[in-house]
């Protein structure tokens, strides 16, 4: 049932959002140099690596100009990137990952190898299921970048506080996962994105 829902949802989502995606792609290219999409290897179900896709939100070669953690005032984030991150629009290309079976609409957010290896025993339980676009941790840490921006050391804050809590929530999801629980998380995610007022100002002409 869950896989059928993922396939149908991904196909419909891609059909409906492709025109919007074309506009986003144009604005990304207009705003800064670099590719339209960001691609990074993550670990999926059974520790199988896969390339996750997002709309690019950072400057070219950002990985060589700072640490692996991004935070609210990170200068590597482009003007268009701030809008995409704030509205979660950068996640739209992950519909391809869902369609290919690497991800699900709902499931623990996929992490990079570095952090998975650091908490490997925990991920042996978590990666029994497909990672997802949204989950309990996505709801709790929807403003993660702003939280890390307040920390003296964002990397340390993420590893010692935020990630362990995300792992706890991921285990909680795995323990009570069901089709109707997934539907409730999707609804809560949509309400989180569209149900709150936003102060977003985007200018590409300066």
C-alpha positions, -999 to +999 in steps of 0.1 A: +000+000+000+027+025+010+048+018-022+017+022-044+009+055-027+045+067-032+045+059-069+011+075-076+019+105-055+053+110-071+039+108-106+011+132-099+035+155-080+059+156-109+032+163-134+017+191-114+049+207-103+070+205-135+058+240-147+066+255-113+100+236-114+109+252-147+103+287-132+124+278-102+152+265-124+152+297-144+154+318-112+182+297-098+203+303-129+195+340-129+205+343-093+239+326-093+264+305-113+262+268-110+240+238-118+202+238-112+203+207-090+223+197-060+233+160-058+247+143-027+252+107-017+230+096+013+224+062+028+191+045+023+173+013+034+198-014+042+227+011+042+225+013+004+239+046-009+219+066-034+221+102-048+196+126-033+184+155-054+175+190-044+173+224-061+206+241-055+205+266-027+241+274-022+269+290-042+291+270-065+316+247-047+301+256-013+314+224+002+350+237-002+341+271+015+328+259+048+317+230+070+291+203+063+265+221+084+245+251+071+228+276+094+205+306+092+231+332+083+254+310+063+269+333+036+271+303+011+233+303+008+221+322-023+192+347-023+171+323-042+183+295-019+170+312+012+135+313-004+137+277-015+148+265+019+122+286+038+094+272+017+109+237+014+107+240-024+143+228-027+129+193-018+107+189-049+134+170-069+132+143-043+100+131-060+124+114-084+140+096-055+106+085-044+096+073-078+129+053-081+122+036-048+152+051-030+129+072-007+093+074+005+071+104+011+074+096+048+104+081+066+135+091+086+154+118+067+185+103+050+219+113+063+254+114+049+278+085+055+299+105+080+270+109+105+255+074+099+289+058+107+291+078+138+258+065+150+258+032+131+242+011+158+212+034+159+210+035+121+209-003+120+174+000+134+164+032+115+175+020+080+152-010+081+128+013+063+131+037+034+142+072+042+116+099+035+109+135+025+093+142+058+091+126+093+087+136+129+121+152+130+113+173+099+083+187+118+102+194+150+133+209+133+116+227+104+137+258+115+169+238+121+191+264+103+179+291+126+185+269+156+220+261+146+227+298+138+223+305+175+249+280+185+285+290+191+296+259+173+269+247+148+287+214+140+290+205+177+254+215+183+242+193+155+263+162+165+257+164+202+222+177+205+202+179+173+212+147+155+207+124+186+172+139+190+165+133+153+177+097+158+153+093+188+124+106+167+134+083+137+133+053+160+099+064+173+086+066+137+099+031+129+083+017+159+048+030+151+049+033+113+017+027+095-001+040+064-025+062+084+003+075+106+022+085+074-009+103+061-011+122+093+025+133+090+020+144+054-010+166+065+010+180+094+039+188+071+016+206+046+000+226+074+035+235+087+046+248+053+014+266+042-004+273+075+020+299+090+026+335+079+059+340+062+081+371+058+099+363+025+114+390+004+133+379-028+150+403-051+171+391-081+177+425-097+206+437-075 
